Amino acid sequence: MIFVYRITAGQERVVADVLYNKIIKEKLEIYSIAMIDELRGYLLIEANDEVAVRQAAMRIPHIKGVLKKFMPAEEIDNLIEARPLTTNIQKGDIVELVSGPFKGEKARVIKIDENKEEITVELTEIAVPIPVTIKANTIRMYQKAEGS
């Protein structure tokens, strides 16, 4: 069965690490911990019973509670399905770079390579526009292109 922890948003990785260490140390009957980007503020836990899930959550900071009923696996299939990062990005979109040497810069998408999951962008807030090829997971959508 899959149970859901409510956690402080942005602390998912910290809680998952602390939880993992506690599960190993106390040999609790928990089989997996899943952290999904689309579910900010939640962790999915696979276990046989709710007692082990609640016991693991005791005295761990940032865990606000366990949802009352477990989640069937069919409900999370669409969340864990692998899909290309470039599906919602189009030419002309304005994106913000979230890592790398140009972190925080705005750029316009000029080319998309779906096979490699790379995007070529042109930095907009500098005097000379420079085309830069980056991975699709290093950007965040800022503004959709006009007319899309």
Secondary structure, 3 states (H helix, E strand, C coil): CEEEEEECCCCHHHHHHHHHHHHHHHCCCEEEEECCCCCCCEEEEEECCHHHHHHHHCCCCCEEEECCCCECHHHHHHHHCCCCCCCCCCCCCEEEECCCCCCCCEEEEEEEECCCCEEEEEECCCCCCCEEEEEHHHEEEEECCCCC
